[in-house]
Amino acid sequence: MYGVMAEFDSVQAIVDASKQAVAAGYTVMEAYSPIPVEELNDIIHKKRTKLSRFVLMGGLSGMAAGFSLQYWASVIEYPMNIGGRPFATWPAFVVPSYELTILFSALTAAIGMFALNGLPQPYHPVFNVERFSMASSDKFFLVIETTDPRFDHGATTRFLTEQGAKGVYDVAA
């Protein structure tokens, strides 16, 4: 068993149910809706993402790689004394290093987004519930997962029914 799913008819109903679930101590849950509901994100997902740290590290790695590559080529591997200028002229290294910073940051953001979101995910247990197909048209669903420390099948089912759910369904894994 993956969890218990509750079906709601309106945005306000699922927002209220989510607030009540958080107040009741549930922490491992997910909401599905046909439209973006910013309030749900703030209620359910209070953790900050690690993606920004990864992008920063990717950008710094790109900057270091760009600078190191130019330093290696200009100073170590193929030094050229032109007009008495120094081999390591760092102002000339700025633009390519900046470009590699942007490239590495963008690649880290794209790959990190897929990795942290668990994508690609062609199968999810919520697809086992027949009514879940309505999540893309006009219904709102709240799933409390069995991995939640407060999860008890009977108590969780009663709790979701008390929140005004139009239907409560078991989600098979």
The 8 nearest C-alpha neighbors of each residue, nearest first, counted from 0:
[[1, 171, 172, 2, 170, 145, 169, 3],
 [0, 2, 172, 170, 171, 145, 144, 124],
 [3, 1, 144, 145, 170, 143, 0, 169],
 [2, 4, 169, 143, 142, 170, 168, 144],
 [5, 3, 142, 168, 167, 141, 169, 140],
 [4, 6, 167, 141, 140, 164, 166, 159],
 [5, 7, 140, 166, 164, 165, 139, 167],
 [8, 6, 139, 164, 165, 9, 13, 140],
 [9, 7, 138, 139, 12, 6, 10, 165],
 [10, 8, 12, 11, 7, 13, 139, 138],
 [9, 11, 13, 12, 14, 139, 8, 36],
 [10, 12, 14, 9, 13, 15, 16, 8],
 [13, 11, 15, 9, 10, 14, 16, 7],
 [12, 14, 16, 15, 10, 11, 17, 7],
 [15, 13, 11, 17, 16, 12, 39, 10],
 [14, 16, 18, 12, 13, 17, 11, 19],
 [15, 17, 13, 19, 18, 14, 162, 20],
 [18, 16, 20, 14, 19, 15, 13, 21],
 [19, 17, 15, 21, 16, 20, 22, 14],
 [18, 20, 22, 16, 17, 21, 23, 15],
 [21, 19, 23, 17, 22, 18, 25, 16],
 [20, 22, 24, 25, 18, 23, 19, 17],
 [21, 23, 19, 20, 24, 18, 25, 17],
 [24, 22, 20, 21, 25, 19, 18, 149],
 [25, 23, 21, 22, 26, 20, 149, 19],
 [26, 24, 21, 20, 23, 149, 27, 147],
 [25, 27, 28, 147, 24, 21, 43, 148],
 [28, 26, 147, 144, 25, 143, 146, 29],
 [29, 27, 143, 142, 144, 26, 30, 43],
 [28, 30, 142, 141, 143, 31, 43, 27],
 [31, 29, 141, 140, 142, 32, 28, 39],
 [32, 30, 140, 139, 134, 141, 29, 33],
 [31, 33, 139, 34, 134, 140, 138, 30],
 [32, 34, 135, 134, 136, 137, 138, 35],
 [35, 33, 32, 36, 135, 137, 136, 31],
 [34, 36, 37, 32, 33, 39, 38, 40],
 [35, 37, 38, 39, 34, 40, 10, 32],
 [38, 36, 40, 39, 35, 41, 42, 34],
 [37, 39, 41, 40, 36, 42, 14, 43],
 [40, 38, 42, 41, 37, 36, 43, 14],
 [39, 41, 37, 44, 38, 43, 42, 36],
 [40, 42, 38, 39, 44, 43, 45, 37],
 [43, 41, 39, 40, 44, 38, 18, 45],
 [42, 44, 40, 41, 39, 45, 17, 29],
 [45, 43, 40, 46, 41, 42, 39, 47],
 [44, 46, 41, 43, 47, 42, 40, 48],
 [47, 45, 44, 48, 43, 49, 41, 40],
 [48, 46, 45, 49, 44, 50, 51, 41],
 [47, 49, 50, 46, 51, 52, 115, 45],
 [48, 50, 52, 51, 53, 47, 115, 54],
 [49, 51, 53, 48, 52, 54, 111, 108],
 [50, 52, 54, 53, 49, 55, 48, 108],
 [53, 51, 55, 50, 54, 49, 56, 48],
 [52, 54, 50, 56, 51, 55, 57, 49],
 [55, 53, 57, 51, 104, 56, 52, 107],
 [54, 56, 52, 58, 57, 53, 59, 51],
 [55, 57, 53, 59, 54, 58, 60, 52],
 [58, 56, 54, 60, 104, 103, 55, 59],
 [59, 57, 100, 104, 61, 55, 60, 103],
 [58, 60, 62, 56, 61, 57, 63, 55],
 [59, 61, 57, 63, 58, 62, 64, 56],
 [62, 60, 100, 99, 64, 58, 103, 59],
 [61, 63, 100, 96, 59, 65, 60, 64],
 [62, 64, 60, 66, 61, 65, 67, 59],
 [65, 63, 61, 67, 62, 66, 68, 60],
 [66, 64, 96, 62, 68, 63, 67, 99],
 [65, 67, 63, 69, 96, 68, 64, 70],
 [68, 66, 70, 64, 69, 65, 63, 71],
 [67, 69, 71, 65, 70, 66, 64, 72],
 [70, 68, 72, 66, 71, 67, 73, 65],
 [69, 71, 67, 73, 68, 72, 74, 66],
 [70, 72, 75, 68, 69, 74, 73, 67],
 [71, 73, 76, 69, 70, 77, 74, 75],
 [74, 72, 78, 70, 77, 71, 69, 86],
 [75, 73, 78, 86, 70, 71, 72, 87],
 [74, 76, 71, 77, 72, 73, 78, 70],
 [75, 77, 72, 71, 74, 78, 73, 70],
 [78, 76, 73, 72, 75, 74, 79, 71],
 [77, 79, 74, 73, 86, 75, 76, 80],
 [80, 78, 81, 77, 86, 73, 74, 85],
 [81, 79, 83, 82, 84, 78, 86, 85],
 [80, 82, 83, 79, 84, 85, 86, 78],
 [83, 81, 84, 80, 85, 79, 86, 78],
 [82, 84, 81, 80, 85, 86, 79, 88],
 [85, 83, 82, 81, 80, 86, 88, 87],
 [86, 84, 87, 88, 83, 80, 81, 74],
 [85, 87, 74, 88, 73, 78, 84, 79],
 [88, 86, 85, 89, 74, 70, 73, 92],
 [87, 89, 90, 91, 86, 85, 92, 84],
 [88, 90, 92, 91, 87, 93, 66, 70],
 [91, 89, 92, 93, 88, 94, 87, 95],
 [90, 92, 89, 93, 88, 94, 95, 87],
 [91, 93, 89, 90, 94, 95, 96, 66],
 [94, 92, 96, 90, 91, 95, 97, 89],
 [93, 95, 97, 96, 92, 98, 91, 90],
 [96, 94, 98, 97, 93, 92, 99, 65],
 [97, 95, 65, 62, 99, 93, 94, 98],
 [98, 96, 100, 94, 95, 99, 93, 62],
 [99, 97, 95, 101, 100, 96, 102, 94],
 [98, 100, 102, 61, 96, 101, 97, 65],
 [99, 101, 61, 58, 62, 97, 98, 103],
 [100, 102, 104, 98, 99, 103, 105, 97],
 [103, 101, 99, 105, 104, 100, 106, 98],
 [102, 104, 61, 106, 57, 100, 58, 105],
 [105, 103, 58, 57, 54, 107, 101, 102],
 [104, 106, 108, 102, 107, 103, 101, 109],
 [105, 107, 103, 109, 108, 104, 110, 102],
 [106, 108, 104, 110, 105, 111, 54, 109],
 [109, 107, 105, 111, 106, 54, 110, 112],
 [110, 108, 106, 112, 111, 107, 105, 113],
 [109, 111, 107, 113, 112, 108, 106, 114],
 [112, 110, 114, 108, 113, 109, 107, 115],
 [113, 111, 109, 115, 110, 114, 108, 116],
 [112, 114, 118, 110, 116, 111, 115, 117],
 [113, 115, 111, 117, 116, 112, 118, 110],
 [116, 114, 112, 117, 113, 111, 118, 50],
 [117, 115, 113, 118, 114, 112, 111, 119],
 [118, 116, 114, 115, 113, 119, 120, 112],
 [119, 117, 120, 113, 116, 114, 115, 121],
 [118, 120, 121, 117, 113, 116, 114, 122],
 [119, 121, 118, 122, 117, 123, 116, 113],
 [120, 122, 119, 123, 118, 126, 117, 124],
 [123, 121, 120, 124, 126, 125, 119, 127],
 [122, 124, 125, 126, 121, 120, 127, 172],
 [123, 125, 172, 126, 127, 171, 170, 1],
 [126, 124, 127, 123, 128, 170, 131, 171],
 [125, 127, 124, 128, 123, 131, 129, 122],
 [128, 126, 125, 124, 129, 171, 170, 131],
 [129, 127, 126, 131, 130, 125, 170, 168],
 [128, 130, 131, 127, 132, 126, 133, 125],
 [131, 129, 132, 128, 133, 134, 6, 126],
 [132, 130, 133, 134, 129, 128, 126, 125],
 [131, 133, 130, 134, 135, 129, 126, 136],
 [132, 134, 131, 136, 135, 138, 130, 137],
 [135, 133, 138, 132, 131, 33, 32, 136],
 [134, 136, 33, 133, 132, 137, 32, 138],
 [137, 135, 133, 134, 33, 138, 132, 32],
 [136, 138, 133, 33, 134, 135, 139, 8],
 [139, 137, 134, 8, 133, 7, 136, 32],
 [138, 140, 32, 7, 6, 31, 134, 8],
 [141, 139, 6, 31, 5, 30, 7, 32],
 [140, 142, 30, 5, 4, 29, 31, 143],
 [143, 141, 4, 29, 28, 3, 144, 30],
 [142, 144, 28, 3, 2, 27, 4, 141],
 [143, 145, 2, 146, 28, 147, 1, 27],
 [144, 146, 2, 147, 1, 150, 143, 0],
 [147, 145, 144, 148, 27, 150, 1, 2],
 [146, 148, 27, 150, 145, 149, 144, 26],
 [149, 147, 150, 146, 25, 145, 26, 27],
 [148, 150, 147, 25, 151, 24, 26, 146],
 [151, 149, 147, 148, 145, 155, 152, 146],
 [152, 150, 154, 155, 153, 149, 145, 156],
 [151, 153, 155, 154, 156, 150, 3, 2],
 [152, 154, 156, 155, 151, 157, 158, 150],
 [153, 155, 157, 151, 156, 152, 158, 150],
 [156, 154, 158, 152, 157, 153, 151, 159],
 [155, 157, 153, 159, 158, 154, 152, 160],
 [158, 156, 160, 154, 155, 159, 161, 153],
 [157, 159, 155, 161, 156, 160, 154, 162],
 [160, 158, 162, 156, 161, 157, 164, 155],
 [159, 161, 157, 164, 162, 158, 163, 156],
 [160, 162, 158, 159, 163, 157, 164, 156],
 [163, 161, 159, 160, 16, 164, 158, 19],
 [164, 162, 161, 160, 165, 159, 12, 7],
 [163, 165, 160, 7, 166, 6, 5, 162],
 [166, 164, 6, 7, 163, 167, 5, 8],
 [165, 167, 6, 164, 5, 168, 160, 7],
 [168, 166, 5, 4, 6, 164, 160, 156],
 [167, 169, 4, 3, 170, 5, 166, 128],
 [168, 170, 3, 4, 2, 171, 167, 0],
 [171, 169, 2, 1, 3, 125, 0, 128],
 [170, 172, 0, 1, 124, 169, 127, 2],
 [171, 1, 0, 124, 170, 127, 2, 125]]
